[in-house]
Amino acid sequence: MKAHQRKLDIKNGCVDLSHGSGGRAMAQLISGLFHEAFGNEWLARGNDQSAFAVGAGRMVMTTDGYVVSPLFFPGGNIGSLAVHGTVNDIAMAGAKPLYLSASFIIEEGFRFADLRMIAESMGQAAREAGVHIITGDTKVVERGKADGLFISTAGVGVVPDELDLSAEKAEAGDRVLISGTLGDHGVAIMSKRQNLAFETEIVSDSASLNDLVAKMVEVGGHGIRLMRDPTRGGLAATLNEIAEQSDLGFRLQEEAIPVKPGVAAACELLGLDPLHVANEGKLVAIVSPEAAEAVLAAMRAHPLGRDAADIGEAVADDHHFVQMATSFGGGRIVDWLSGEQLPRIC
Amino acid sequence: MKYADEFRDKQIALGLAKAICAEADPQRPYRFMEFCGGHTHAISRYGLEDMLPKTVRMIHGPGCPVCVLPAGRIDMAIRLAERSEVILCVYGDLMRVPGSQGASLLKAKARGADIRMVYSTIDAVRIADENPEREVVFFAIGFETTTPPTAVMIRLADRKQLENFSVFCNHVLTPPAMQNILDSPDIRNIGRVEIDGFVGPAHVSTIIGTAPYEFFAEEFGKPVVISGFEPLDMMQAILMLVRQVNENRHEVENQYSRAVTRDGNLRAKEEVADIFELRDEFEWRGLGSVPYSGLKLKRAYAKYDAEIRFDMNELRVDDNPACECGAILRGVKKPVDCKLFGTVCTPETPMGSCMVSSEGACAAHWTYGRFRDHQQRRAS
């Protein structure tokens, strides 16, 4: 005879320590909330792991932790972010993302309703990106030991053998393409931070870029030297990192770099440089001059690349400087962000 | 962006650059100091140096309150924050400022001190309101622009009869520091300071007006132009200074007439005068002790003065002897002339005042302009 178990009170209930203890309560949380949101054949089998077939090509693997505060922000929440971020890290290799794992560290007292909303966002983001969340873990810690919820996701994907995107492939003369406006995610988060709250129409750009990448690779092929998603530290950090790894410098045109007026205004107010502000749905691609035009056209034809722009070029430079001609008419360096701009942006 | 883009227009900038080029005498140097860190930042961020003729050189002054705060005052704040009853409220850009022996508020916070980053003085009063069992101290810092908000906050705390609130006052004054640059005993050691004119900070003058510089311009025979912070403001101010030098004038001129008057903000000045009084001297990182350059709370408000309330001892820490900040702040040396620049002293690990915040002369040069050193080296 099956013991009676009361249903999860999603509307009013909250997570307690028993939901992380390995007992019935935990099993109920996993099946009642997570499986429902992620729904796929692998989870339905209920094993501690999932097996999947490996196709042709090389495997790509990545992992990322998510501690964003606040958990819900304009344009997304920690759940959708945890899928987008990991999907994008795989996609930047030119790879097709396939499977994710998701690990939850939940603070005692966290509301089921919020947890379900977050899990459903993850499920939806996974479906949109064409990936499956096939294994996971749930831990509950005492009140005060975690700020609501932390999520960690890992992902695997496959990249064709002949495609090998990497910083050392970049050459002087290559073009620098970005897929759209900079700084949207960082400003959206800041606008909701306690004691910094300001009103803005800006929403996070958090999105999975794998479809955009597929279209770019289709037309660009080997002309695409490498791709990165400029998250923490913004475009400035990404380009400085690439400059060092590729033993090159960059020359950018400030006028060509798209920034939404609302983001520019918020940065002005807070004394920030949009080039240092985080993005979660943008990529920067270093592309051979021959392929640049076609790749840019492919980007602009995609909904996530409508505002794509060619913002400058790679140059030979032993100092690895990222330089920029300012829209005012002078020149300057675009340096790494120094210190901490805003903790827990993703 | 409305009300900002108009002051960053490339075509107008090119016109001003052309005028400066045409009017600057190629046979003589024009050495102008922009006192304020906000100006330094604008010059670097917009690459203004590339638009000026070779004969016009901008010298980056000491006008960043975070940069010039001496290590001893940081040490004092850390000691205060380490007291279990204290919540120390600070502006975020103070967190990484180095105290002695690599200490900082950021590190003190990591070790357990209750240090909270706030964005306005009002936040500090709110925290005091919410934590009646704790002692809340606001780390007040800044030039004349930020002093009135501190005065208003003390007034507010007084009205609310907050018993657990006080201020660690580090407010400093612009005119005495400008005077010190031209006229301090240190100059004998570091050589002659050659400055042909000053760009004065407009935000300070929205409060104090332009009048306090009149004595200075007259006494030292140096032109002063009060300028806004947008790049076009600065270009125009530089043109005004070139004209004064050419015509042998040394007047106080107001480029920022859209917000600055001769007398400034009378109400704000009254508030400040009611609550603060001059210190006999105040130490500046890089400049040393500068007479009558700092403010403290008047005796009537002593209960809000953290230095009295917690019996804080004045701590003095010598600047690194290899650090050239004193000479750089006076325009005698450039950042690259300092052995520490870019080696042990970088924005991540600042040693001297000029590297402490992004508005310091060395940090601005490192972050935005260091590519020019290599260009120059190649050219020579």
Interface residues (C-beta under 8 A of the other chain):
Chain A: N195 L196 P261 A264 A265 E268 D273 H319 F321 Q323 A325 T326 S327 F328 G329 G330 G331 R332 I333 D335 S338 G339
Chain B: M1 A4 R8 K10 A13 L14 A17 S44 R45 Y46 G47 L48 E49 D50 M51 M95 R96 V118 Y119 D123 P231 P347 E348 S358 A363 W366 T367 Y368 G369 R370 F371 H374
